[in-house]
Amino acid sequence: MAFDDDGAETMEMQAFKIAKNLTEYNGSAPCPQCGIVISPVEYMYNSGLCTGCKNDRTARRVKRKMT
């Protein structure tokens, strides 16, 4: 995978991951927050969320508990 230096590396990686998971797992399950298709292992270990959304949710929870 190569970036074309247009500043959209995050979107390109996200699109690559979606395409990869669709072909490998035949459309396992989309993340309910962002829509990325995640692998069955990610779904099982992250409570149905992709890793990015799980990390964001955890960070918000920690921030809320510390205030």
Buried (B, 14 or more C-beta within 10 A) or exposed (E): EEEEEEEEEEEBEBEEBBEEBEEEBEEBBBBEBEEBBBBEEBBEEBEBBBEBBBEBBEEEEEEEEEE
